[in-house]
Amino acid sequence: MALENLYREVILDHYRSPRNQAPLGVADASADGVNPLCGDEITVELHFDGEVVDAVSVRGQGCSISQSSASMMSEAIKGKDRAEIEGLVSKFKAMLDIEHGHDTGLDPERPGAVLGDLEALSGVRQYPVRIKCANLAWTTLMEALGS
């Protein structure tokens, strides 16, 4: 199976069966994000156990890229503290950065290789108008964290 097909399957799986959609009873941090260009919407809620995210909820509506990215993000940040999350966000955004993605120490051939399933979204780089779709959940996450 070609890598592109595998990536497509990962994205479709997260779109069809999004993870962590149940609202949190009590959220320590939350934010709402909207992409005004296309109408994608995301709500991110976080619950912490000490300094570590132990529960996350992402809900919204929009295209397969924005919703899949939100689902993958919700899985990727569980069990991480603020510094680890900020590092992950930085790597994710660098993977999608057409102009500066190669200046980050990431492998130019596979810039998302250090990101696990999130690498499936690396193809979005080929469609600059879709980068905001992929970044929406991550930008909303940083708003929730107050960063």
Secondary structure, 3 states (H helix, E strand, C coil): CCHHHHHHHHHHHHHHCCCCCCCCCCCCEEEEEECCCCCCEEEEEEEEECCEEEEEEEEEECCHHHHHHHHHHHHHHCCCEHHHHHHHHHHHHHHHCCCCHHHCCCCCCCCCHHHHHHHHHHHHHHCHHHHHHHHHHHHHHHHHHCC
